[in-house]
Amino acid sequence: MTSTLDETERLASPPAFQQVSPARKAKNALATVLVWLSFLIAVAPLVWVLYTVIANGIKRIPYTNWWSEDFGSVLSDEVGGGVLHAVIGTLEQGLMCAIISVPLGLLVAIYLVEYGGGSRLAKVTTFMVDILSGVPSIVAALFIYALWITTFGLPRSGFAVSLALVLLMIPVVVRSAEEMLRIVPDDLREASYALGVPKWKTIMKIVLPTALSGIIGGVMMALARVMGETAPLLVLVGYSAYVNWDLFSNGQASLPLLMNTERATNSMEPGSVGFDRIWGAALTLVIIIAVINLLATVVSRLVAPKKK
Amino acid sequence: MRPGDRIFKNLSTGAGIVVVALIALIGIFLVVQAIPALSENKANFFTSRIWHTGDPSNLEFGILDLLAVTIYTSLLALVIAMPISLGIALFLTQYAPRKLARPFAYVVDLLAAVPSIIFGLWGILVLAPHLAPVAEWLNSTLHVVPLFGTGNVFPNYSGTIFTAGVVLAVMLLPIITSLSREVFDRTPTAHIEGALALGATRWEVIRTTVLPFGKSGYIGASMLGLGRALGETIALAVILYIPAGKHFDWSLFDGGATFASQIAANYAEFNNPKSAGAYIASGLVLFVLTFAVNFAARSIIGERKAD
């Protein structure tokens, strides 16, 4: 009799929660460790790369001649000179690229959001923007070489570089602008239409200003991205150790091109002039990219629509 | 329709058409420029392993080795980067403390902001000396496997496919992570809570809800990473050592050149249209390859979005 009672008691009150078995616990712990580890693995090279750039690059950066002179008048193993010529090239080529790709990219985004709807062309455009964002920078460079230099017979120049960078910048601008335009509430557009404002004026005066802060942020990040590109520079412009303000003729240096030229032609022994130059240029480039990213944040805060 | 409206609509539609036309133009221009060089090519373009393009009157070039090295480096990078990116994406969406998830994600994205030439220089000047002992050990213990056989740049363990693949893997991390993270974040809360209510551990929740939900997005993201890896230029041009007169021999410790790095390493030959045409022909193959990979990746991701 007692045994049956025991049995019913057992059945009547099964434990609400089974103890988690050791094997499951172990698997869970292992997964947690692996997941944390993979994050640390991603952080390690970032810290290592930044440390390398800063520790090796800091030697020349604080001198004013680094920022105000070029390498034209110093020998390849002579301490001195600066990267003014490369900074000018990087900024000029980047700026020219932005001047072309920002209006074009914005118009594409406006088309996709305001006019395209679900039309066939809009779908194809969206897809092609995706494909364009996957085109390798060297292929963009070859295309511009085939178009600008072989077909038109124009000289290699900083402007040709800008054109290749346009291909790389457009998809980034379109993507970020499209995202920003889509989150502009339809109420704003409808209110504007209700007042009899034409569509194009609504876009220019209502939709764009509302999305402006996000668009500026996206554009500047895209700019920072293309300024670090090296592949198009190799094919499309020659290196010059002198300051050249002219985008349309002769060689023009830029920071990545300078790094690649020094790497190929100068000593890379730690402590040598060439070594200091490439890491100095690398740090200069990182500083420029960081400043642009910082500006992007500040500017987009300033022009952001006021919140209550 | 008011004239202002018509002009503005046509302008923006035109811009859309320009972008579509651009892709077609890239293909057309590359083909047109490649044909003269291809027609004078004395070797078979697809099966030859020689690359002699310095003399425009005597062109001899084939892409077999370039293709092999490109695929080898990209796959090695992908094999390393895929599991780590999966871990990072899970960490950022499931494990990281809520408040820190955004700054942590920003840190991973910073990896994508570092110019690739800096990765290349870091890879060859800083990382390679540290990787060399690992490569040497793998080579001496596992040399029976062709993958770890003695390379064609022996005893150089720096400028190898192995080093290039590791550096490339680091560059792929932010790309694969950011898209996977987006997809994992969209896992329906009801699924997760359901699994939790059944008494699943955190890992079991991920295995039964997050992973099945995000699988296709993760695969799409990895393929985008592959597309990026195939076209990476300057980092690989800086790292890979090109041995003169030797062929690729299926070892990770071989040197060589990918489609992209070959072009970057020989930019000096872009002084005449014939030699340039040979490089444009190899660039065309790269364009087709990346187009196909990106097309597939976008289709997978697009299907996901349509659900």
Interface residues (C-beta under 8 A of the other chain):
Chain A: F17 Q18 V20 R24 K25 K27 N28 L30 A31 T32 L34 V35 W36 L37 S38 F39 I41 A42 V43 P45 L46 W48 V49 L50 T52 V53 L104 L107 V108 I110 Y111 L112 E114 Y115 G116 L121 A122 V124 T125 F127 M128 V129 D130 I131 L132 G134 V135 P136 S137 I138 V139 A140 L142 F143 Y145 A146 L147 T150 T151 L167 I170 V174 P198 K199 W200 K201 I203 A224 R225 M227 G228 E229 T230 A231 L234 V235 P256 M259 N260 R263 M268 I278 W279 A282 L285 V286 I289 N293
Chain B: R2 G4 D5 I7 F8 K9 L11 S12 T13 G14 A15 G16 I17 V18 V19 V20 L22 I23 L25 I26 F29 L30 V32 Q33 P83 I84 S85 L86 G87 I88 L90 F91 L92 Q94 Y95 A96 F104 V107 V108 L110 L111 A113 V114 P115 S116 I117 I118 F119 L121 W122 L125 V126 L127 V170 L173 P174 T177 G199 T201 R202 W203 E204 I206 L224 G227 R228 L230 G231 E232 T233 I234 V238 F259 A260 I263 A264 Y267 F270 P273 A276 Y279 I280 G283 L286 F287 T290 F291 V293 N294 F295 A297 R298
